[in-house]
């Protein structure tokens, strides 16, 4: 069970990231919001598996990674559940729409970036906890730790007002391209994690 659950989690991560990229390219916002609510479920299952197998002298890193994973999940669920319910169903005032509508770059968009910043910190610490035995595990460890660098952009950029141009709610091609590039980066992590837990089984 300790290997089956994280392996399923890694599969959920891989499928969710792939479908997220497809929805982005197809310009299907509801689909991308819906799919993104499954990503934290899979990621927590995957991270829990890495935590379980961490050795004693790496347990603090694993605990820290799990804590950030939970913060990430809470923020992301709040953001995307709001998009698929309150925002989608309408009836909000213009001010509330500006705050809650993800596509307008308001409060929920900033919380989304903060959530993925927490995910980046989580991947960094989970990467520290991994004892890499083979080439594939070394790649997974490196990708997890390098992904930690996304924290700085996710945390600082909303403070600069760089996303103010999104207030009109129009599709941002550069932003979409950046998200697709992130998907291309994170997809191998899910695949390598699945292979890692399959091998451990």
TAVEN-V557351 format. One line per field, one symbol per residue. ss: DSSP state (~ for helix, > for strand, _ for the rest). phi: phi as a letter, one per 20 degrees, with the letter a starting at -180 (. if undefined). psi: psi as a letter, one per 20 degrees, with the letter a starting at -180 (. if undefined). A space follows every 50 residues. Layout:
BEGIN
ss->???
phi->???
psi->???
END
This chain:
BEGIN
ss->___~~~~~~~~~~~~~~~~~~~~~~___~~~~~~~~~~~~~~~~~~~~~~ ~~~__~~~~~~~~~~~~~~~~~~~~~~~~~~~~~~~~~~____~~~~~~~ _~~~__~~~~~~~~~~~~~~~~~~~~~~~_____~~~~~~~~~~~~~__~ ~~~~~~~~~~___~~~~~____~~~~~~~~~~~~~~~~~~~~~~~~~~~~ _
phi->.fdfffffffffgffffffffffffeldggfffffffegfffffffffff ffeffgfcfffffffffffffgfffffffefffedgfffmnefffffffe fgfemegfffffffffffffffffffffefefecffffffgfffffggff gfffeegffemfeffefemffdffffffffffgffegffffffffgffff f
psi->hihgghggghgggggggghggghghilnggghgghiihghgggggghhgh ghiqrhjjhggggghhghhgggggggggghhhhiegghiajqrhghghgh ogijkbghghhghgghghgghghghhghipnphagghhggggggghhhhi ggghghghiijhjhiiiijqpogggghghhhgghghghggghgggghhgh .
END
